[in-house]
Structure formats: C-alpha cells, structure tokens
C-alpha cells in the first residue's frame, strides 16, 4: 500500500466498510489533488456529489483516517466539474 497516494489509501479503507455500489457511485470519480499533511485535497465532479459524500460518509471517512493514523487530517473536496449550482453570469 506504500505506492498509493494518501487518497488511494483512504479509498482502500472505505472499500472495507462500504458496499460496492455505494463506493462506485460516490467515490469512483474522485481524484487525488494534494496532501499538505493537515489536509488531503480531492477533486470531485459536482457539488451535489460533494454534498452527498460530506453528509452521508463523513463518519466512515473519519474512521478511515484514524485507521491510517491521520486522525488530525481534513479531507477537502474541490469541485472541478460542472454541477447544477453554477452561477449564471448572463
């Protein structure tokens, strides 16, 4: 597991707790962006997926971080796709 980036290690832990359909639906489109030590930044496609993950999977993400000895690390989801909440400038 040492060849994995920090987000891939978190995902490996999440796979242990989530059913395959939930894992695929909510986490398969996420991508690792960076790790500052205190914060792992993850790219995510839409605002609605970001909200759903933060509301429904916060506990399992926190357990994964604890299992990886990263209990003081925050996961920051950054929306990089086009979601339904885009502002219309026109």
Phi and psi in degrees as a GROMACS rama.xvg file:
@    title "Ramachandran Plot"
@    xaxis  label "Phi"
@    yaxis  label "Psi"
@TYPE xy
-69.8635  -19.5009  UNK-2
-81.1489  -6.11302  UNK-3
-86.187  146.296  UNK-4
-74.8311  168.086  UNK-5
-57.0127  -38.7885  UNK-6
-69.7019  -37.0871  UNK-7
-63.2495  -35.0873  UNK-8
-67.3856  -40.2871  UNK-9
-62.667  -45.3999  UNK-10
-60.309  -38.8098  UNK-11
-61.4791  -38.1272  UNK-12
-68.7584  -41.7511  UNK-13
-61.0412  -38.4322  UNK-14
-57.5743  -29.919  UNK-15
-70.6736  -26.9595  UNK-16
-104.431  -25.7564  UNK-17
-98.3968  151.484  UNK-18
-73.3562  156.829  UNK-19
-58.8325  -38.345  UNK-20
-65.9598  -45.0385  UNK-21
-62.5345  -43.2001  UNK-22
-60.8372  -48.6505  UNK-23
-62.8923  -47.2698  UNK-24
-63.0178  -42.878  UNK-25
-101.413  -22.4081  UNK-26
-117.544  -13.3104  UNK-27
-66.903  -24.8043  UNK-28
-96.1117  6.10752  UNK-29
-82.0647  153.491  UNK-30
-139.13  141.427  UNK-31
-68.2642  133.265  UNK-32
-113.424  -37.1497  UNK-33
175.872  169.013  UNK-34
-142.737  115.842  UNK-35
-93.6628  -1.27085  UNK-36
101.38  -49.4996  UNK-37
-94.4787  -15.6405  UNK-38
-145.735  129.174  UNK-39
-100.8  123.799  UNK-40
-98.5879  131.841  UNK-41
-128.279  130.446  UNK-42
-81.9589  142.203  UNK-43
-140.654  149.929  UNK-44
-75.3904  -37.4538  UNK-45
-140.078  157.181  UNK-46
-64.2185  -37.5684  UNK-47
-65.7689  -38.1274  UNK-48
-67.8029  -41.7941  UNK-49
-57.6555  -48.5048  UNK-50
-61.1284  -44.6272  UNK-51
-61.0696  -45.7871  UNK-52
-62.0765  -45.4822  UNK-53
-66.1043  -33.9118  UNK-54
-79.0495  -45.2253  UNK-55
-97.0332  -18.3524  UNK-56
-123.589  11.0941  UNK-57
-57.9572  -44.1012  UNK-58
-62.9981  -44.8969  UNK-59
-68.7529  -33.2722  UNK-60
-66.8912  -42.9369  UNK-61
-62.6083  -40.4459  UNK-62
-64.0345  -38.4959  UNK-63
-63.4897  -42.8889  UNK-64
-63.8507  -40.3212  UNK-65
-62.9441  -44.3379  UNK-66
-60.8835  -28.4525  UNK-67
-93.9351  9.34299  UNK-68
59.716  40.3283  UNK-69
-125.254  37.7399  UNK-70
-59.8587  -24.9199  UNK-71
-98.2456  16.3119  UNK-72
-97.8646  136.958  UNK-73
-101.435  142.697  UNK-74
-97.9744  124.872  UNK-75
-111.814  116.197  UNK-76
-92.9174  125.991  UNK-77
-114.929  121.082  UNK-78
-77.0843  123.02  UNK-79
-117.304  -7.17604  UNK-80
-97.0776  -172.858  UNK-81
-99.6781  113.753  UNK-82
-100.802  -179.286  UNK-83
-77.9561  -4.10165  UNK-84
-109.059  25.1149  UNK-85
-64.4057  144.836  UNK-86
-81.0896  141.45  UNK-87
-101.852  112.794  UNK-88
-79.9929  -7.53973  UNK-89
